[in-house]
Each structure stands twice: as C-alpha cells, then as structure tokens.
C-alpha cells in the first residue's frame, strides 16, 4: 500500500515537471531579428513574406507614400497586386 502511494506521488511529480517544461518552452520570448548586419548595415523586413535582409540587397518601391523593401521582384509584385485589390 505504501509503495503504491510513493509510485503515485512520483508519477505526479514527473507529470508536473513535464508540464512545467512544456509551458516554459511555449512561453519563451521569441528572438528579435537583427537590426544591423555584421558590417553595420541596416536590416529591413519584406512586408510580403516577412524575410529580413540588408537594405542594399532589397528591391524598393514607393507604395502609398512609403518606401517598402522586398527580398525579390516576385514579392514586390505580389504585394503591389494585394494593395490594389
């Protein structure tokens, strides 16, 4: 009888510890993307696909009076088409 009680307590402890570990992983803060490259160049985010890239490598477009930066011509075209509709 006493051994069963100890096994149940041990099982409860293991389940609780596992639950806490999963909770910590799910609530962990997301890492921020780099603001600058290793060379000190500013990083920009593509509004279409969410990719971060150096400003010098980006394709830019004026959309609604703002300069937007894209990782490719394909993303720029898709974003412009989405803004028109």
JOPE-V259906 format. One record per pair of residues at least 4 apart in sequence whose ideal C-beta (glycine too) atoms are under 7 Angstrom apart, sorted by the first residue. I is the first residue (numbers start at 1). GAP is how many residues later the second one is. D is the distance in Angstrom with one decimal. If there is no record, write none. Layout:
I/GAP/D, I/GAP/D
//
This chain:
1/4/6.8, 2/4/6.5, 3/4/6.4, 4/4/6.4, 5/4/6.4, 6/4/6.2, 7/4/6.2, 8/4/6.3, 9/4/6.4, 10/4/6.5, 11/4/6.4, 12/4/6.1, 13/4/6.2, 14/4/6.4, 15/4/6.3, 16/4/6.4, 17/4/6.5, 18/4/6.4, 19/4/6.2, 20/4/6.4, 21/4/6.6, 22/4/6.3, 23/4/6.1, 24/4/6.6, 33/10/6.5, 33/19/4.7, 34/9/5.5, 35/8/6.0, 36/4/5.4, 36/5/6.2, 36/6/5.9, 36/7/6.3, 37/4/4.5, 37/6/6.5, 37/17/5.2, 41/13/4.7, 41/14/6.4, 41/15/6.2, 42/13/5.0, 43/9/4.9, 43/10/6.8, 43/11/6.2, 44/9/6.5, 44/11/5.1, 44/14/5.5, 44/25/4.0, 45/5/6.4, 45/7/5.4, 46/4/6.3, 46/5/4.6, 46/7/7.0, 46/23/6.6, 46/24/5.0, 46/25/4.6, 46/29/5.5, 47/21/5.7, 47/32/6.0, 48/22/6.3, 48/27/4.0, 48/30/5.5, 48/31/4.2, 49/22/6.5, 49/26/5.4, 51/20/4.5, 53/4/5.1, 53/5/5.6, 53/18/5.4, 55/14/6.4, 58/11/3.8, 58/12/6.2, 58/13/6.8, 59/11/4.6, 59/13/6.5, 59/14/6.0, 59/17/5.2, 60/7/5.6, 60/8/6.8, 60/9/5.3, 61/7/5.5, 61/9/6.9, 61/15/5.4, 61/19/6.7, 62/5/6.0, 63/5/5.1, 63/17/6.7, 63/20/5.9, 68/11/7.0, 70/5/4.4, 70/6/4.0, 70/9/6.6, 71/4/5.5, 73/4/6.1, 74/4/6.3, 75/4/6.1, 76/4/6.3, 77/4/6.3, 78/4/6.3, 79/4/6.4, 80/4/6.6, 81/4/6.9
//
